[in-house]
Amino acid sequence: MFLPVSREGGNVDLTYDVLILYVLASFDALAFVSTTWSVFSSKFPTVSALREIAQICAFDLIFGFCILSVVGYAGSLNLRACVEAQSFTWFVFILTPYTYFMFMCALVELHRSPYDLLEAESELTAGYQSEYPGLSFS
């Protein structure tokens, strides 16, 4: 496992911190792909998971463009340089539309309403949960 901590106990100053965090944040789509691939007994969990994968991929692109705008203003992919670039004015005030987009992307990543397509309470089939509890009996 990758942990950006040195043996002396301090944080390691990496060159591509922002890129590493973006890749780690995008791994949740792989979990939905693997669970969709494992169940072929019913079409409802598959359709629900594919819908969630499409939403995650769409919002990951928006999330990437928001990160690129912050990196463009900071001039570096290093997190420490991004923080130091905000010493005069926070990027929240400069990049206000991107702040709203980042908030929407955070709601998607956390599966909060109105972006909770996979676990929507209004659906009768309960999404991916309709077939997975029965796997132990097959």
PAKOL-63170 format. One record per residue: residue number from 1; residue in one letter; z, y, x of N, C-alpha, C, CB in turn. Coordinates in steps of 0.001 Angstrom, whole numbers, plus 500000, padded with zeros to 6 digits. Atoms other than C-alpha are relative to their C-alpha. Glycine has a CB too. Layout:
! PAKOL-63170
SITE;NUM;a;Z;Y;X;Z;Y;X;Z;Y;X;Z;Y;X
...
***
This chain:
! PAKOL-63170
SITE;1;m;500000;498817;500839;500000;500000;500000;500000;501241;500880;501213;500001;499048
SITE;2;f;500126;498764;499236;499178;503469;501192;501103;500971;499601;498613;500638;499784
SITE;3;l;498970;498994;500231;502152;505816;501509;499873;501073;501077;501429;499362;500004
SITE;4;p;500178;498940;498994;501631;509197;503188;501327;500492;500570;499244;501174;499392
SITE;5;v;498726;499649;499389;504989;509136;504999;499993;499450;501422;501215;499439;499172
SITE;6;s;499970;500461;498616;505423;508933;508753;501253;499178;500264;499933;501189;500966
SITE;7;r;498843;500830;499648;507874;506621;510495;501236;500834;500264;499690;499154;501219
SITE;8;e;498860;499126;499750;510074;509580;511367;500604;500546;498707;499582;501149;500896
SITE;9;g;499463;499569;501275;510589;510307;507667;499332;501218;499407;501422;500270;500146
SITE;10;g;500691;498827;500527;508387;513367;507292;498682;499618;499369;499771;501023;501096
SITE;11;n;501287;500248;500638;505209;513658;505306;498878;500073;501023;499755;501003;498866
SITE;12;v;501173;499998;499142;501927;512897;506998;499028;501050;499475;499334;498588;500056
SITE;13;d;500948;498972;500388;499444;515759;506963;498591;499424;500096;500151;501267;500890
SITE;14;l;501317;500619;500027;496194;514082;505910;498922;501051;499755;499940;498909;498921
SITE;15;t;501105;499067;500161;492807;515739;505884;499452;499973;498577;498893;499681;500992
SITE;16;y;500635;500162;501303;491586;514381;502542;501015;499611;498931;498896;498951;500077
SITE;17;d;498954;500313;500974;494744;514404;500388;499496;500086;498567;501178;500935;500181
SITE;18;v;500465;499783;501370;493037;515716;497270;499043;498887;499583;499313;501376;499868
SITE;19;l;500949;501073;500294;490278;513109;497469;500726;498674;499761;498989;499851;501149
SITE;20;i;499218;501227;500167;492807;510280;497854;500715;500009;498647;501028;499845;501152
SITE;21;l;499328;499916;501295;494766;511496;494817;499021;499854;498836;500745;501321;499885
SITE;22;y;501011;500138;501053;491575;511736;492751;499580;498544;499832;498772;500867;500317
SITE;23;v;500378;501414;500072;490599;508171;493612;501125;499174;499380;499652;499460;501404
SITE;24;l;498874;500742;500572;494085;506870;492809;500174;500297;498512;501287;500336;500749
SITE;25;a;499889;499664;501421;494071;508704;489474;498886;499371;499174;499983;501506;499817
SITE;26;s;501131;500576;500722;490736;507103;488560;500073;498486;499866;498727;500372;500683
SITE;27;f;499902;501461;500050;491947;503510;488889;500334;499458;498620;501035;499533;500972
SITE;28;d;499642;500521;501312;493078;503269;485266;498792;499484;499235;500695;501065;499193
SITE;29;a;501201;500523;500654;489489;502747;484140;499731;498559;500417;498786;500877;500330
SITE;30;l;500189;501378;499549;489390;499567;486237;500889;499031;499238;500278;499890;501489
SITE;31;a;499124;500860;500790;492340;498167;484289;499382;499700;498632;501378;500657;499827
SITE;32;f;500630;500228;501301;490496;498643;481011;498751;499142;500128;499649;501327;499341
SITE;33;v;501183;500838;499784;487326;497102;482445;500416;498544;500170;499202;500480;501236
SITE;34;s;499577;501377;499767;489215;494020;483625;500568;499350;498741;501031;499956;501110
SITE;35;t;499485;500588;501236;491025;493530;480316;498899;499788;498973;501086;500881;499413
SITE;36;t;501125;500197;500911;487806;493963;478368;499194;498777;500402;499101;501241;499973
SITE;37;w;500781;501111;499503;486069;491427;480561;500687;498661;499713;499759;500161;501491
SITE;38;s;499269;501254;500141;488808;488850;480014;500010;499455;498578;501405;500187;500464
SITE;39;v;499917;500453;501385;488600;488650;476204;498611;500030;499380;500987;500878;499184
SITE;40;f;501288;500088;500684;485444;487421;474502;500141;499411;498610;499030;499169;500812
SITE;41;s;499812;500682;501276;487009;485910;471364;499771;500912;498798;501387;499422;499935
SITE;42;s;500171;499082;501126;486760;489027;469185;499301;501261;500488;501369;500347;499344
SITE;43;k;500723;498797;499619;484608;492109;469153;500853;501257;499892;498773;500149;499146
SITE;44;f;499221;498792;500218;487321;494571;468059;500742;500484;501254;500987;499761;498894
SITE;45;p;499381;499504;498768;489350;494675;471294;498972;500469;501020;500866;498922;500616
SITE;46;t;501042;499623;499054;486136;494854;473296;499431;501374;499672;498886;498958;500004
SITE;47;v;500528;498699;500408;484766;497775;471292;501023;501102;500259;499605;499979;498513
SITE;48;s;498946;499012;499782;488103;499583;471484;500145;500334;501481;501331;499489;499445
SITE;49;a;499856;499758;498562;488380;499145;475251;498773;500696;500570;500243;498685;500740
SITE;50;l;501207;499322;499523;484756;500164;475825;499984;501469;499595;498754;499303;499464
SITE;51;r;499895;498610;500437;485365;503315;473813;500975;500774;500888;500450;500068;498529
SITE;52;e;499028;499359;499111;488404;504091;475960;499429;500195;501408;501286;499165;500067
SITE;53;i;500624;499884;498678;486450;503446;479174;499010;501166;500012;499283;498677;500388
SITE;54;a;500952;498885;500066;483728;505871;478056;500730;501336;500004;499120;499886;498745
SITE;55;q;499240;498754;500030;486339;508533;477323;500613;500300;501363;501097;499931;498934
SITE;56;i;499383;499784;498688;488107;508045;480664;498957;500445;501016;500702;498718;500487
SITE;57;c;501052;499621;499040;484847;508226;482627;499508;501423;499746;498817;499014;499920
SITE;58;a;500453;498650;500318;483777;511387;480786;501007;501043;500471;499761;500142;498498
SITE;59;f;498999;499019;499603;487062;513151;481431;500310;499959;501485;501259;499785;499221
SITE;60;d;499860;500013;498545;487207;511976;485034;498987;500925;500667;499838;498579;500534
SITE;61;l;500985;499047;499462;484038;513978;485645;500501;501439;499871;498648;499845;499272
SITE;62;i;499444;498650;500191;485663;517090;484166;501156;500238;500963;500474;500198;498540
SITE;63;f;498877;499915;499075;488790;516402;486208;499502;500231;501430;500855;498719;499928
SITE;64;g;500576;499812;498669;486641;516146;489340;499459;501400;500217;498902;499003;500227
SITE;65;f;500501;498633;499868;484944;519476;488670;501134;501010;500087;499093;500343;498830
SITE;66;c;498836;499111;499890;488331;521124;488160;500608;499940;501392;501058;499631;498954
SITE;67;i;499477;500146;498637;489546;519717;491461;499071;500663;501007;500186;498514;500353
SITE;68;l;500955;499344;499091;486356;520913;493159;500137;501518;499971;498568;499609;499636
SITE;69;s;499822;498548;500060;486978;524440;491910;501248;500433;500765;500088;500469;498540
SITE;70;v;498789;499684;499237;490509;524422;493335;499753;499845;501490;501165;499104;499564
SITE;71;v;500319;500222;498583;489249;522984;496614;499070;501094;500515;499353;498612;500202
SITE;72;g;500893;498911;499590;486517;525625;496695;500744;501295;500261;498945;500231;498946
SITE;73;y;499200;498792;499773;489038;528427;496350;500915;499853;501206;500829;500325;498764
SITE;74;a;499080;500214;498874;491418;526864;498875;499245;499841;501311;500871;498766;499752
SITE;75;g;500790;500186;498800;488679;525957;501328;500365;498772;500797;500126;501182;500855
SITE;76;s;499582;501198;499285;490218;522611;502241;500330;498904;499003;501210;500292;500908
SITE;77;l;499595;501137;500808;490819;519114;500886;501445;499597;500256;499088;498830;500266
SITE;78;n;498614;500283;499665;494347;519185;502283;500915;500634;498949;500341;500524;501421
SITE;79;l;499099;499474;501021;497140;519580;499713;500836;501157;500521;500906;498903;499490
SITE;80;r;499188;498938;499418;499212;521694;502057;499198;501306;500098;500514;499580;501392
SITE;81;a;500850;498803;499937;496282;524093;502571;499746;500576;498606;498662;499668;500683
SITE;82;c;500170;499512;501371;495764;524281;498794;501232;500759;499531;499711;498836;499050
SITE;83;v;498767;499311;500381;499405;525247;498321;500123;501321;500752;501228;499110;500276
SITE;84;e;499909;498771;499212;499296;527808;501146;498974;501034;499566;499822;499690;501473
SITE;85;a;501011;499050;500472;496128;529353;499691;500469;500735;498748;498682;499276;499718
SITE;86;q;499480;499359;501201;498122;530201;496566;501205;500889;500294;500377;498951;498979
SITE;87;s;498836;499183;499651;500681;532288;498445;499906;501419;499414;500145;500075;501524
SITE;88;f;500157;498659;500563;499225;535551;497120;499944;499964;498475;498739;500660;500552
SITE;89;t;500170;500139;501451;498111;534579;493599;499790;498531;499666;498801;500860;499486
SITE;90;w;500188;501380;500417;498383;531248;491818;498598;499803;499454;501041;499604;498953
SITE;91;f;501330;500320;500508;495105;529552;491001;499987;499838;498485;499486;498736;500654
SITE;92;v;499923;500108;501457;496338;529120;487410;499483;501284;499355;501454;499712;499547
SITE;93;f;500445;498724;500552;495671;532801;486817;498536;500286;500333;500878;501128;500521
SITE;94;i;501389;499767;499601;492371;532888;488707;499059;499057;499262;499839;499825;501518
SITE;95;l;500838;501032;500610;490990;529661;487238;500539;499605;498626;499920;498764;500914
SITE;96;t;499387;500255;501304;492295;529957;483674;499231;498985;499152;500118;501291;499241
SITE;97;p;500688;501036;500793;489510;527963;481926;500184;498603;500585;498510;500316;499903
SITE;98;y;499799;501300;499375;489905;525175;484452;501412;499482;499775;499709;500081;501485
SITE;99;t;498638;500419;500316;493629;525137;483725;500041;499313;498654;500953;501193;500014
SITE;100;y;500065;500642;501311;492893;524335;480095;499301;498648;500091;499275;500904;498995
SITE;101;f;500692;501276;499822;490436;521629;481143;500894;498974;500681;498725;500198;500811
SITE;102;m;499078;500919;499328;493035;520130;483487;501073;499509;499038;500651;500682;501213
SITE;103;f;499020;500409;500998;495546;520098;480632;499412;498953;499063;500489;501212;499200
SITE;104;m;500649;501000;500840;493049;518238;478442;499839;498684;500749;498638;500507;499522
SITE;105;c;500138;501225;499204;492390;515758;481247;501337;499304;500189;499387;500316;501359
SITE;106;a;498672;500610;499902;496140;515222;481644;500360;499285;498703;501062;501066;500332
SITE;107;l;499753;500679;501270;496379;514403;477932;499210;498702;499902;499646;500914;498831
SITE;108;v;500814;501216;500023;493559;511880;478340;500610;498943;500919;498544;500309;500425
SITE;109;e;499434;500960;499047;495151;510259;481401;501307;499407;499494;500227;500668;501350
SITE;110;l;498724;500488;500523;498501;509950;479611;499871;499349;498627;500988;501135;499925
SITE;111;h;500297;500590;501304;496848;508678;476396;500848;500629;498897;500230;498489;500040
SITE;112;r;499266;499261;501022;498475;511357;474268;499033;500449;498906;500735;501221;500620
SITE;113;s;500804;499548;501126;497257;512592;470910;499350;501340;500339;500863;500117;498721
SITE;114;p;500968;500699;500832;494429;513475;470072;499082;499072;500776;499180;500989;499258
SITE;115;y;500872;500821;499164;492952;511418;472922;500522;498576;500143;499848;500631;501372
SITE;116;d;499454;501346;499922;494771;508142;472180;499106;499019;499251;501426;499963;499437
SITE;117;l;500953;500845;500703;491680;506212;471139;500371;498530;500081;498615;500207;500556
SITE;118;l;499716;501418;499832;492890;502895;472495;501162;499553;499124;500300;499694;501456
SITE;119;e;498816;500370;500766;496232;502907;470679;500175;500889;498776;501238;500074;500879
SITE;120;a;499928;499124;501166;495395;505019;467644;500706;499294;498847;498590;500449;499572
SITE;121;e;499219;500607;501076;497830;504391;464812;499194;499857;498725;501241;500819;499727
SITE;122;s;500767;500023;501245;495205;504983;462156;499069;498792;499907;499194;501275;499871
SITE;123;e;500902;501146;500042;493178;501929;463116;500744;498766;499503;499386;499736;501390
SITE;124;l;499353;501178;500577;493913;498751;461207;500025;498823;500959;499300;499598;498728
SITE;125;t;500060;501158;499111;492940;496359;463979;500907;500151;501209;498581;499774;500458
SITE;126;a;499081;499713;498898;495383;497938;466488;499325;499944;501354;501149;499034;499978
SITE;127;g;500702;499897;498720;492701;498191;469150;500050;498734;500822;500568;501115;500796
SITE;128;y;500002;501148;499103;493074;495893;472123;501168;499057;499731;500041;500467;501438
SITE;129;q;498817;500819;500230;496417;494577;470868;499786;498930;498935;501154;500876;499606
SITE;130;s;500202;500947;501091;494872;492564;468037;499781;498579;500495;498826;500428;499158
SITE;131;e;500295;501337;499515;493821;489608;470200;500829;499576;501203;498567;499910;500343
SITE;132;y;499313;500381;498768;495908;489726;473372;501290;499210;499786;500308;501223;500785
SITE;133;p;498808;500836;500165;499192;488344;471941;499686;498534;499703;500851;500553;498895
SITE;134;g;500368;501379;500303;497334;485215;470824;499436;499231;501159;499027;499980;498912
SITE;135;l;500568;500694;498841;496053;484379;474301;500887;498863;500479;499771;500978;501133
SITE;136;s;499099;501043;499512;499145;482311;475102;499864;498703;499183;501451;500498;499955
SITE;137;f;500141;501183;500846;498354;479915;472212;498663;499286;500225;500137;500392;498533
SITE;138;s;501308;500644;499819;494783;479179;473332;499921;499234;501292;498896;501023;499958
***
